[in-house]
């Protein structure tokens, strides 16, 4: 009897195991150049006028081409031509304005899509014209689109007038409001500063010089958009919304988009980069100037230099809502790249390197400091902490700055994945000085206590109340993690004798406090739109103060010296003068301490050995056209790593037998 | 029976109206529609965009009574959030998601398939295993097997579902490598590969409580006179257990089972989230995390509706299963 039971159990296990595999992909994918990745956050919109998050940019950045691009390998970042034939030089205009002329490449066509059939029956695609760029600029200005970056284009001549005209016409005439977007824009007269003298020429006229405007031409916001797609994908009669479509010109087209489950980018056979006359197009050919360090670290394969892109047939993204299964699938080889989850950090990393076990698998670790800054801000309108408090308040802020240790914070909460910030500027940006050490960001409790005494709060005691000075740290997050992090920051101030209370509310309640100016200390962060110091320093410029203009300067920092230098530096090209101005501005923030700079996020990306050209681009810039995979190596290693471990099954069978046998024996004993 | 059903349906309708009132208080009176709009369009959106979003989603209406009636701006006194809330829910016109503007009805339809593909086999397997093991250990009561299974039941009941998920993914996906750790495919020829592991985990997670319950029910039945009579008449053990004990234990089993059936439609929050199944459970979790109030409102309402229907269905099943039960 016992033997029969064992035989049945073994047979059942063998049958169950036969044909079972943990490979989540179809067998038809084997041997194909498919890159497997994952996503957690569902893209909210793929409309290039609106999409702003990294999760959306993974799609829009690969599907929509831009006039300019960032050089894949050069640092600091450098703009190169994309759909434009050249990076335009600014032309000064007699009225003080500025003009940029773009010449669009020949033979750039949109992805094949049913929307083009609307304009001409049977048509599946068409060539891009300058009007498609003008249409997208009109969409950026359109108040109904609600582009999050509309304010960045206000220097475009007639941009705001067009938006106002459009809104007024819609208000006044309901029939106008029902017209298709392209007809409304045409009737509203278009944007004065966007001219299309020919189908291949685009002219952008600014009312005043703006050196940063070119960066915006390397983002999907300014991509050409076919009016046919906007008109066709209106969410009616079974058609999708334009927010769930992507009809671009990029190296990949969106082949599958089930945003709750997966999306697939497929090589675009009609991409301009494959045209014979694009042999020298910087956006179509892998760069030839390759850094030896990138080759040594196996981030770049020099054999790709000068080769036409893209190299992949497909990029497959699978939705993973939770980090643990995503990371485990990466370890099994079913994702080609991934981050490191907190729970496995110690198993993956040893010091600042990969653990020997991971390195033995051929895994690579790429670290990239992101253009970010996380900081504690003081409300400079607050009577105790702000400008009105004069020298005493300044010393109080300096003392509080000296008490906070970012290194410990990073180790405790982020596994060290961050670079302690000395100023608002992250590494890799013009004006960043790696040798600079902010004297108020080197933790020194003795110096902090001395400054506190000089501020009039010896041992943290407020002379007015003869009790510890009471301050409030407002946070718009009530999660346990956020409270713990804030508690850590506050504990340093408490050890100075200050009585800092944490006021944790929901995000909306916190926003309401910010709107009303009812806050003292807060914690915030910023991720750059483009790699320029202006994109960080504007966060401290007076006209952007929250209290004045509902702007991003939540600290309400207003300093004439800072503002005058900001105005002088923001529109000039990188130069010694600009470097000097930036340095002087940083010196002002060093002394005034509107912020306690905490850290710049450092991104740790893991890639398997078969993923070629894995160098991260930063700026959440997608780089799939540069990447490649070696499917044969992947198949071999996955088979090697996924040999079943059978002892748990044997253990389970023994356990079941150990349970059942006494029962059977009891049964027979009772019956005999 | 008909009169009873009508009465129960009437009670159910009143309960639904009460649930809707509670939902209204929670989602419109406690939560400010302005906050919902601000969250959806972004803190720094232009006022006209903000106003447009509120209009598109119906959040611009007054709370209870539209005093602007007759001014040409409003259709009626009842053109308010309160009446619109009742109208939309009672007519199953759930509107659009606050998070991504997609029609909620579409999301429900898309999510129902993956949810049911997980919950229906899980439910059936869970029931079969729990009833089978319950019957088995009841038969072997007071033996070592019975005691060990009871200890196992207590153990499985004491462990959080999340641990089963992680352990299941590790054991089956990482060590045995039988099934993918997570994922889903709409293709019916491969769907089982993605569902096998979550179903297995679901069965183990629900094992303890269900087996204990059914064991108790069966033991109670085994002590009754009709069992002794059946044995005295020479009925075999298998016949006694299945034809007599199991059949007579149907009423409590039905209570436990039928009430669970409606919830198969709402999916499993944890299993769907951790196994990457794009069902209604995962959608609910996402609605909570993403402040998607309209979706959350709909899911709570549907949950309440299904619960009420489940209770009515349970009562009807009593009458069908046991001729002694008369509904009046």
Interface residues (C-beta under 8 A of the other chain):
Chain A: X16 X17 X20 X21 X22 X23 X24 X26 X42 X44 X45 X143 X144 X146 X148 X150 X167 X241 X243 X244 X258 X260 X261 X318 X319 X320 X321 X322 X324 X325 X326 X328 X329 X332 X334 X507 X508 X511 X550 X552 X642 X643 X644 X645 X646 X648 X649 X659 X660 X662 X663 X666 X667
Chain B: X35 X38 X39 X41 X42 X43 X44 X45 X46 X48 X49 X52 X99 X100 X101 X102 X110 X111 X136 X140 X143 X144 X145 X148 X149 X166 X169 X170 X171 X173 X174 X175 X176 X177 X178 X179 X180 X181 X182 X183 X184 X186 X190 X193 X194 X273 X274 X275 X276 X278 X282 X283 X285 X286
